């Protein structure tokens, strides 16, 4: 059995998987803003649900910047320099605990869901902020695992700004006074596409992915802005960096939890090989 934890800004989902990939039990609890309270609640949930089970690995997804297993900061949680792996060590004896960024895990799952695994895919979740995952040959690219394209500096309105400050869900709401589900104007969606395109124009020539997968709360409305976005990119990208295939995320609600499963499976396989 593998245990997966999807830590969200408001709710945390704890789930189990058989090694066959079948999703088992699921438990949710409100995500505490206090680090110690979060660890206490998570340890109690894992022990209660899986303390008497044979578990091979635990993977915890965190919505923040992670380096060497330590959460440096979180966008929607006041966590800084939070060593989650050490805090959870021993929760199920010697079962290993892995920590990874949620967007990267979602990208791992969404890439594995594709009919064929591309040489390189780029997963972009556009929600409150913008998170990214670079997946190479079906695995999280370790050399680029600390990359945060949402924080890439892009010239917009005449100044250098982080991509997510003008193209995220939060930025869109602040600009138009509406959430994505409230936007009906084609003109507004075209403007949203233009904002989103600015970041892709900067990062696609560098990464040159075969596939780009769009997820997150804004990504669910890809049909509203996708055609305009791709059109802008085809028009403006240089010939050496053609526009990749764009796809809407298949399972935006479950991608992170399945990413935890694939990540655990990969780590177990690596240890045995």
C-alpha positions as CSV (number, residue, x, y, z in Angstrom):
1,X,0.0,0.0,0.0
2,X,1.1,3.6,-0.7
3,X,-0.2,6.6,1.2
4,X,-0.7,9.9,-0.6
5,X,-1.3,13.3,0.9
6,X,-2.6,16.3,-1.0
7,X,-2.1,19.4,1.1
8,X,-4.3,22.2,0.0
9,X,-4.6,25.8,1.2
10,X,-7.9,25.0,2.9
11,X,-8.3,21.2,2.9
12,X,-5.9,18.2,3.1
13,X,-6.8,14.9,1.4
14,X,-5.1,11.7,2.7
15,X,-5.6,8.6,0.4
16,X,-4.3,5.1,-0.1
17,X,-3.4,3.3,-3.3
18,X,-2.8,-0.4,-4.0
19,X,0.3,-1.0,-6.1
20,X,-2.1,-1.6,-9.0
21,X,-3.0,2.1,-8.9
22,X,-6.5,1.7,-7.6
23,X,-7.5,4.6,-5.3
24,X,-8.6,3.3,-1.9
25,X,-9.7,5.1,1.3
26,X,-9.9,8.9,1.3
27,X,-10.0,11.2,4.4
28,X,-10.2,14.9,4.4
29,X,-9.6,17.5,7.1
30,X,-9.2,21.3,7.2
31,X,-5.6,22.3,6.6
32,X,-4.4,24.1,9.8
33,X,-2.5,27.3,9.2
34,X,-0.2,26.4,12.2
35,X,2.7,24.1,11.2
36,X,2.7,22.1,14.4
37,X,-1.1,21.6,14.3
38,X,-0.9,20.4,10.7
39,X,1.8,17.9,11.6
40,X,-0.2,16.7,14.6
41,X,-3.4,16.3,12.6
42,X,-1.6,14.5,9.7
43,X,0.3,12.1,12.0
44,X,-2.9,11.2,13.8
45,X,-4.8,10.6,10.6
46,X,-2.0,8.4,9.1
47,X,-1.6,6.4,12.3
48,X,-5.3,5.9,12.7
49,X,-6.0,4.9,9.1
50,X,-2.8,2.9,8.2
51,X,-1.1,2.1,11.5
52,X,-2.0,-1.6,11.2
53,X,-1.4,-1.8,7.4
54,X,1.6,-2.6,5.3
55,X,2.7,0.7,3.8
56,X,5.7,1.0,1.5
57,X,5.9,4.8,1.2
58,X,4.2,8.1,2.1
59,X,4.3,11.0,-0.3
60,X,3.1,14.5,0.8
61,X,2.3,17.2,-1.8
62,X,2.8,20.7,-0.6
63,X,1.6,23.9,-2.4
64,X,4.9,25.8,-2.0
65,X,8.6,26.1,-2.9
66,X,10.5,23.0,-1.7
67,X,14.2,22.6,-1.6
68,X,15.9,19.5,-0.2
69,X,12.7,18.3,1.3
70,X,12.1,21.6,3.2
71,X,9.2,23.9,2.5
72,X,10.8,27.3,2.0
73,X,7.4,29.1,1.7
74,X,3.8,28.5,0.7
75,X,1.6,30.8,-1.4
76,X,-1.6,30.4,0.6
77,X,-0.2,29.1,3.9
78,X,2.1,31.0,6.3
79,X,4.7,28.2,6.3
80,X,8.4,29.0,6.1
81,X,11.5,26.8,6.5
82,X,9.2,23.9,7.4
83,X,10.9,20.5,7.4
84,X,7.8,18.3,6.8
85,X,9.8,15.1,6.1
86,X,11.6,15.3,9.5
87,X,8.4,16.2,11.3
88,X,6.7,13.1,9.9
89,X,9.6,10.7,10.3
90,X,8.7,7.6,12.1
91,X,4.9,8.1,11.8
92,X,4.7,4.5,10.5
93,X,8.0,3.2,11.7
94,X,10.6,2.9,9.0
95,X,8.2,3.8,6.1
96,X,10.0,6.5,4.0
97,X,8.3,9.9,3.7
98,X,8.8,11.9,0.5
99,X,7.9,15.6,0.1
100,X,7.2,17.3,-3.3
101,X,5.6,20.3,-4.8
102,X,1.9,19.8,-5.7
103,X,2.1,21.3,-9.2
104,X,5.1,19.0,-10.1
105,X,3.2,16.0,-8.9
106,X,0.1,17.0,-10.8
107,X,2.2,17.4,-13.9
108,X,3.7,13.9,-13.3
109,X,0.2,12.4,-13.2
110,X,-1.2,14.3,-16.1
111,X,1.8,13.3,-18.2
112,X,1.4,9.6,-17.3
113,X,-2.3,9.9,-18.2
114,X,-1.4,10.8,-21.9
115,X,-1.7,8.0,-24.4
116,X,2.0,8.3,-25.2
117,X,4.7,9.7,-22.9
118,X,6.3,12.8,-24.5
119,X,10.1,13.5,-24.3
120,X,9.2,16.6,-22.3
121,X,6.0,18.1,-21.0
122,X,5.3,21.3,-19.1
123,X,2.4,21.3,-16.7
124,X,1.1,24.7,-15.7
125,X,-1.6,25.2,-13.0
126,X,-3.2,28.6,-13.1
127,X,-5.2,29.2,-9.9
128,X,-4.6,31.8,-7.2
129,X,-0.9,31.7,-8.4
130,X,0.9,30.0,-11.2
131,X,2.7,26.7,-10.5
132,X,4.7,24.6,-13.0
133,X,6.1,21.1,-13.3
134,X,8.7,20.0,-15.9
135,X,8.3,16.3,-16.8
136,X,11.1,14.6,-18.8
137,X,10.5,11.1,-20.2
138,X,7.7,10.6,-17.7
139,X,9.5,11.7,-14.6
140,X,9.9,15.0,-12.7
141,X,13.0,16.6,-14.1
142,X,15.4,16.6,-11.1
143,X,17.8,19.2,-12.6
144,X,14.8,21.6,-12.9
145,X,12.8,20.5,-9.9
146,X,13.3,23.8,-8.1
147,X,12.2,25.9,-11.1
148,X,9.2,28.2,-10.5
149,X,8.0,29.6,-13.8
150,X,5.2,31.5,-12.1
151,X,7.8,33.7,-10.6
152,X,9.6,34.3,-14.0
153,X,10.2,38.0,-14.6
154,X,8.2,39.2,-17.7
155,X,7.9,42.7,-19.0
156,X,4.2,43.7,-18.7
157,X,2.8,47.3,-18.6
158,X,6.3,48.6,-19.1
159,X,7.9,47.0,-16.0
160,X,9.4,43.6,-15.1
161,X,6.8,41.6,-13.2
162,X,6.5,38.1,-12.0
163,X,4.2,36.2,-14.4
164,X,1.7,35.2,-11.8
165,X,1.2,38.9,-10.7
166,X,-0.7,39.7,-13.9
167,X,-1.9,36.3,-15.3
168,X,-3.0,34.2,-12.3
169,X,-6.6,33.7,-11.1
170,X,-6.0,36.3,-8.3
171,X,-4.6,38.8,-10.8
172,X,-7.6,38.2,-13.2
173,X,-10.0,38.8,-10.4
174,X,-8.3,42.0,-9.3
175,X,-8.2,43.3,-12.8
176,X,-11.8,42.4,-14.0
177,X,-13.6,42.1,-10.7
178,X,-14.9,38.7,-11.7
179,X,-14.0,35.1,-11.0
180,X,-13.4,32.9,-14.1
181,X,-16.8,31.3,-13.9
182,X,-18.4,34.8,-14.0
183,X,-16.5,35.9,-17.2
184,X,-18.8,35.7,-20.3
185,X,-17.1,38.4,-22.5
186,X,-15.1,37.0,-25.3
187,X,-13.1,40.2,-25.3
188,X,-12.1,39.6,-21.7
189,X,-11.1,36.0,-22.3
190,X,-8.9,37.2,-25.2
191,X,-7.2,39.7,-22.9
192,X,-6.7,36.8,-20.4
193,X,-5.2,34.7,-23.2
194,X,-2.8,37.6,-23.9
195,X,-1.7,37.9,-20.3
196,X,-1.1,34.1,-20.0
197,X,0.8,34.1,-23.4
198,X,3.5,36.5,-22.1
199,X,4.9,33.9,-19.7
200,X,4.8,31.1,-22.4
201,X,6.6,33.3,-24.9
202,X,9.5,33.5,-22.4
203,X,9.7,29.9,-21.2
204,X,8.8,27.9,-24.3
205,X,12.0,28.8,-26.2
206,X,14.0,27.7,-23.2
207,X,12.3,24.4,-22.3
208,X,10.8,23.6,-25.8
209,X,8.3,21.1,-24.4
210,X,6.4,18.7,-26.7
211,X,3.2,19.1,-24.7
212,X,1.9,21.8,-22.4
213,X,-0.9,20.8,-20.0
214,X,-3.0,23.5,-18.4
215,X,-4.6,22.9,-15.1
216,X,-6.0,24.8,-12.1
217,X,-9.1,26.8,-11.6
218,X,-8.4,29.0,-14.7
219,X,-7.3,25.9,-16.7
220,X,-10.7,24.4,-16.4
221,X,-11.9,27.2,-18.7
222,X,-9.2,26.5,-21.3
223,X,-12.0,26.2,-24.0
224,X,-12.7,29.9,-23.4
225,X,-9.2,31.1,-24.0
226,X,-7.2,28.2,-25.5
227,X,-7.7,29.0,-29.2
228,X,-6.7,32.6,-28.7
229,X,-3.7,31.6,-26.6
230,X,-2.3,29.1,-29.1
231,X,-2.9,31.6,-31.9
232,X,-0.9,34.3,-30.2
233,X,1.9,31.8,-29.5
234,X,2.0,30.5,-33.1
235,X,2.2,34.1,-34.3
236,X,4.9,35.3,-32.0
237,X,7.2,32.3,-31.1
238,X,10.4,32.1,-33.1
239,X,10.8,29.4,-35.7
240,X,13.4,27.6,-33.6
241,X,10.8,27.1,-30.9
242,X,7.5,26.1,-32.5
243,X,4.3,26.1,-30.5
244,X,3.9,22.8,-28.6
245,X,0.6,20.9,-28.3
246,X,-1.6,22.3,-25.7
247,X,-4.0,20.1,-23.6
248,X,-6.4,20.8,-20.9
249,X,-5.7,18.8,-17.7
250,X,-7.7,15.5,-17.7
251,X,-8.3,15.2,-13.9
252,X,-7.7,18.5,-12.3
253,X,-9.2,17.5,-9.0
254,X,-7.3,14.2,-8.6
255,X,-4.0,14.9,-10.5
256,X,-2.0,15.7,-7.3
257,X,-3.1,12.6,-5.4
258,X,-2.3,10.4,-8.4
259,X,1.0,12.2,-8.8
260,X,1.8,11.2,-5.2
261,X,1.1,7.6,-6.2
262,X,3.4,7.6,-9.3
263,X,6.1,9.4,-7.3
264,X,6.0,6.7,-4.6
265,X,6.0,4.0,-7.2
266,X,9.0,5.4,-8.9
267,X,11.0,5.8,-5.6
268,X,10.2,2.2,-4.6
269,X,11.3,0.9,-8.0
270,X,14.5,3.0,-7.8
271,X,15.4,1.6,-4.4
272,X,14.9,-2.0,-5.5
273,X,16.9,-1.6,-8.7
